Structures are given as structure tokens and as C-alpha cells.
Amino acid sequence: MNKGLLSLSALLLSSLYVNGQTTFISIDFPNTYTNTITTGLYTSNNRSGFIHQSNASINYGLFGPKSTGFKFRWLTHDNGAVDYTTDTDQIMYLDNVGNLNMKGTLTTGGNVGIGTAPGADKLTIDMGSTRSAINMVSDGDAAAYSDLKFSIKTTTGIASGKPNMWLVSSRKDGYFSNDLTGPTLEFYATRAISGGYFAPLLFKANGDVILAGARNAVNGNVGIGTLDTKGYKLAVNGDAMFTRIQVKAYSNWPDYVFGQNYKLMPLQELEAYVKENNHLPEVPSAKEIEEEGINVAEMNKVLLKKIEELTLHVIEADKRNRELEERMKIMMEKLEKIESK
């Protein structure tokens, strides 16, 4: 019985393909519901295929050219007319190069569940109770590298120079890190209208973390505990601990204070300045520190200069004291001689 039905179905399909008829030929199976297997050619949109219908739903496996290329199509519809001219009832299709397109890319809805029932998100994956992963494999070079993309669907209204797509890229060409020693992980964005890139976060093959990118990428600043970096490369709102801080070589280091041509401010002028301003010359005031903070390198330079100036004052005072002591010694010797007479 089954072999006969399959043979008949094959005969009907081959007959339809040869003759290009638009009529339907049905075979009724005894069941609670009326089930039919139908072949058909719909010339208006160049669809043909194998159709299975039941009272509860209508399910189609449609194949043949639509627009361009072969596609195998799955459609479903609750009781009612079948939509042959649009993709409203389409669930998914498999194209001639192996791409599987889900309903969400065609109309609306259509969530996917892997290892679990579909949830509210487009894709839900249940990894189970054992360790698992999503593995993206590629050569990671200029011709083949792995990207995870976050794209903006509606780009109208995005200002020039703002990101229109963020990417996480595993690659061996070191595009933004300039590292060709091994695979790198690079976070970057393409910029709307103006072109170019943001490349703020790079992981080099030796484990270095770089907060800047090559290729003339635009790079921002880093804020920790604050949203406003005040234009500085790093802004920290809170405490920080270091075992060592190395400041690069600073130009115009104040050793010139000990030069023969340096004019030291007299102590009387210094006293007058302090009385009027309540802080040393060149040292920021309390108000300036509160508003702008402290430049550590510049402050160390200023403090060293003040220490060197103070040292000169101490040396000068020591000279005067020794001169006074010498004079006092001579005077005491003269007095002793006078008294001894």
C-alpha cells in the first residue's frame, strides 16, 4: 500500500514537472482529519513543490527558483487561505549556498532555542550541567579572522564620526595592535560618515592590554569611578595603590637653581609674598588645587625648586652665622687681652 502511494506521488510530481500544469491532484488518506498530498506549480511567482495539508495546520516544503537561486522553503498557516505571493507564512528557507534563513530575518518573530525551548530572546542556549562553549574558529589572519559584530540597524541620525558598528575581532595580522607575534583580540568600532575607527581596547599576544590603537584610530580617555575624565587620558575617582610610579624624563628640571646666574628671591620679598598670597611663589593655591587637581610631575618639579631655593637660603644663613661666630671669637679674644692688663 505505502509503496504504491509513493510510486503514485512520484509519478504525479514527474508529470507535473514535465507538463507544467497548475492543477492540483490529491490523494485522500483515511484518518480523523482530511489529509492531502498535493503537487502544484504557481507560475505567478515561479514556485513549485510538495505540499502537505491537514485540518489543524498547513505545512509546505516548497522548492524551486524564487528571485534567484534554488531554495527549499518551509511555510505554515493556521486554517485559512495560503499566501503564495508574499513571505508572510514563511518560517525559514535553505538557499542554494547552504544559508539557513529564519523567520526573524523575513517578517517578525521567530526565536531559536538550542538545548532548550525558545525564550523571549532571539537565541537561547542551554549549556547543560557540563562545561561547554560557543567556539568560533578561523585562521585569524588578514584573509580569515573571527569577528563578533554589534551593528546598528537604523543608521539615519547617527552623527559623523560616531560608531555605527562595534566589533570584537580575533586576528593574527595585528591590525590595531601592531603585534604580528601571535593572535590578538581587538575591540574596535567603525565610524559613521567620516570613516575611520575607534580602537580603545587591545589584547596583545604577550598579554599586554593596550588602551589605544594604531592605523590612525581615534582613541578616547579612561575613567574609573567617574564619567568625566576632564580631558585626561586617565581619570580615577577614588583611591589607587601603586608599588612604583615611573614618570618619564621631565624637561627643564630645576637644577638651574644652583647655577651662578640664578637670582634667588630675598627673604624679605618672600615674606611679603607669603603674607599677601598665603602660599609660596609658583605653588598652586588651595583654591586652584580644589578646582583643577594636582599635576604630580609639575608639583614635584616645583617642590624640588623650592627645596633647592631653601637650601641656598640655609647655606647663605650658615655662612653669615660662621662669619658672626668668627667675629665674636676675635672680639672675645681682644676683650680678654684688655682685661688681663
ChimeraX attribute file (.defattr): number of C-alpha atoms within 10 A of each C-alpha:
attribute: neighborCount
match mode: 1-to-1
recipient: residues
	/A:1	5
	/A:2	7
	/A:3	8
	/A:4	9
	/A:5	11
	/A:6	11
	/A:7	11
	/A:8	13
	/A:9	19
	/A:10	13
	/A:11	12
	/A:12	17
	/A:13	17
	/A:14	13
	/A:15	13
	/A:16	20
	/A:17	15
	/A:18	8
	/A:19	8
	/A:20	14
	/A:21	14
	/A:22	13
	/A:23	12
	/A:24	12
	/A:25	14
	/A:26	13
	/A:27	13
	/A:28	10
	/A:29	11
	/A:30	8
	/A:31	7
	/A:32	7
	/A:33	12
	/A:34	13
	/A:35	18
	/A:36	16
	/A:37	16
	/A:38	19
	/A:39	25
	/A:40	21
	/A:41	19
	/A:42	15
	/A:43	11
	/A:44	8
	/A:45	13
	/A:46	13
	/A:47	19
	/A:48	21
	/A:49	19
	/A:50	16
	/A:51	17
	/A:52	14
	/A:53	18
	/A:54	14
	/A:55	13
	/A:56	12
	/A:57	12
	/A:58	19
	/A:59	20
	/A:60	21
	/A:61	15
	/A:62	19
	/A:63	19
	/A:64	16
	/A:65	16
	/A:66	13
	/A:67	10
	/A:68	9
	/A:69	10
	/A:70	14
	/A:71	21
	/A:72	18
	/A:73	20
	/A:74	19
	/A:75	21
	/A:76	18
	/A:77	18
	/A:78	13
	/A:79	12
	/A:80	9
	/A:81	8
	/A:82	16
	/A:83	13
	/A:84	14
	/A:85	11
	/A:86	9
	/A:87	13
	/A:88	16
	/A:89	20
	/A:90	20
	/A:91	23
	/A:92	20
	/A:93	21
	/A:94	16
	/A:95	17
	/A:96	13
	/A:97	9
	/A:98	9
	/A:99	10
	/A:100	14
	/A:101	14
	/A:102	19
	/A:103	20
	/A:104	14
	/A:105	11
	/A:106	16
	/A:107	13
	/A:108	11
	/A:109	13
	/A:110	17
	/A:111	16
	/A:112	18
	/A:113	15
	/A:114	11
	/A:115	11
	/A:116	12
	/A:117	12
	/A:118	15
	/A:119	12
	/A:120	11
	/A:121	10
	/A:122	12
	/A:123	13
	/A:124	16
	/A:125	14
	/A:126	11
	/A:127	13
	/A:128	9
	/A:129	6
	/A:130	5
	/A:131	6
	/A:132	9
	/A:133	6
	/A:134	7
	/A:135	6
	/A:136	10
	/A:137	10
	/A:138	13
	/A:139	13
	/A:140	20
	/A:141	17
	/A:142	11
	/A:143	10
	/A:144	14
	/A:145	17
	/A:146	17
	/A:147	18
	/A:148	12
	/A:149	13
	/A:150	12
	/A:151	14
	/A:152	12
	/A:153	8
	/A:154	8
	/A:155	12
	/A:156	9
	/A:157	6
	/A:158	14
	/A:159	13
	/A:160	12
	/A:161	16
	/A:162	16
	/A:163	21
	/A:164	21
	/A:165	17
	/A:166	20
	/A:167	17
	/A:168	17
	/A:169	20
	/A:170	24
	/A:171	24
	/A:172	22
	/A:173	20
	/A:174	24
	/A:175	17
	/A:176	25
	/A:177	24
	/A:178	14
	/A:179	17
	/A:180	15
	/A:181	12
	/A:182	14
	/A:183	21
	/A:184	24
	/A:185	22
	/A:186	25
	/A:187	20
	/A:188	25
	/A:189	23
	/A:190	20
	/A:191	20
	/A:192	18
	/A:193	13
	/A:194	11
	/A:195	13
	/A:196	16
	/A:197	24
	/A:198	25
	/A:199	26
	/A:200	21
	/A:201	19
	/A:202	23
	/A:203	19
	/A:204	21
	/A:205	17
	/A:206	11
	/A:207	9
	/A:208	10
	/A:209	14
	/A:210	15
	/A:211	17
	/A:212	19
	/A:213	22
	/A:214	16
	/A:215	13
	/A:216	12
	/A:217	17
	/A:218	17
	/A:219	17
	/A:220	16
	/A:221	15
	/A:222	18
	/A:223	16
	/A:224	12
	/A:225	12
	/A:226	12
	/A:227	11
	/A:228	14
	/A:229	17
	/A:230	12
	/A:231	10
	/A:232	11
	/A:233	12
	/A:234	12
	/A:235	17
	/A:236	14
	/A:237	12
	/A:238	8
	/A:239	6
	/A:240	6
	/A:241	6
	/A:242	5
	/A:243	4
	/A:244	6
	/A:245	7
	/A:246	5
	/A:247	8
	/A:248	7
	/A:249	8
	/A:250	10
	/A:251	7
	/A:252	8
	/A:253	14
	/A:254	17
	/A:255	11
	/A:256	12
	/A:257	18
	/A:258	15
	/A:259	9
	/A:260	7
	/A:261	8
	/A:262	10
	/A:263	10
	/A:264	13
	/A:265	12
	/A:266	9
	/A:267	11
	/A:268	8
	/A:269	10
	/A:270	13
	/A:271	12
	/A:272	11
	/A:273	14
	/A:274	12
	/A:275	11
	/A:276	8
	/A:277	10
	/A:278	11
	/A:279	13
	/A:280	15
	/A:281	14
	/A:282	11
	/A:283	14
	/A:284	16
	/A:285	13
	/A:286	11
	/A:287	9
	/A:288	11
	/A:289	12
	/A:290	10
	/A:291	8
	/A:292	10
	/A:293	11
	/A:294	12
	/A:295	10
	/A:296	10
	/A:297	12
	/A:298	13
	/A:299	14
	/A:300	12
	/A:301	18
	/A:302	18
	/A:303	15
	/A:304	16
	/A:305	19
	/A:306	18
	/A:307	13
	/A:308	17
	/A:309	19
	/A:310	14
	/A:311	13
	/A:312	15
	/A:313	16
	/A:314	12
	/A:315	12
	/A:316	11
	/A:317	12
	/A:318	12
	/A:319	12
	/A:320	12
	/A:321	12
	/A:322	11
	/A:323	12
	/A:324	12
	/A:325	12
	/A:326	12
	/A:327	12
	/A:328	12
	/A:329	12
	/A:330	11
	/A:331	11
	/A:332	12
	/A:333	11
	/A:334	11
	/A:335	11
	/A:336	10
	/A:337	9
	/A:338	9
	/A:339	7
	/A:340	6
	/A:341	5
